[in-house]
């Protein structure tokens, strides 16, 4: 049997990595886009994309694996309302994150192919607005998931 404390530590660390990387990349992406500096946008878009591959993606995979495993070890049925709600929110967060990944790649490509001194095309700015907008429900969803994991409230679905 796996060590519960070790598994819980991995779960907490991966959730921290997921939340922290998301918040950090959102801040840097937003600030680079506000700056209006093409070179800043190029660097930040490239690094946001890298951060998603290096940190967010492994955490996205680790979360449900360790979470379900922990629930089973702790004796929580997967039909427990707070767990069902957390898993549904996780799917919602993922439904926001997956398009954001594609948007980030498109934004990086546009910035990389825009000549120095030229304005970014309107498509870049539309994508940046979608990128920003999709971050809010994902951010709120993760906050609620954290609360559900800590409070484990009793309610009926």
Secondary structure by P-SEA (a helix, b strand, c coil): cccaaaaaaaaaaaaaaaaaaaaaaaaaaaaaaaaccaaaaaaaaaaaaaaaaccaaaaaaaaaaaaaaaaaaaccccccaaaaaaaaaaaaaaaaaaaaaaaaaaaaaaaaaccccccccaaaaaaaaaaaaaaaaaaaaaaaaaaaaaccccccc
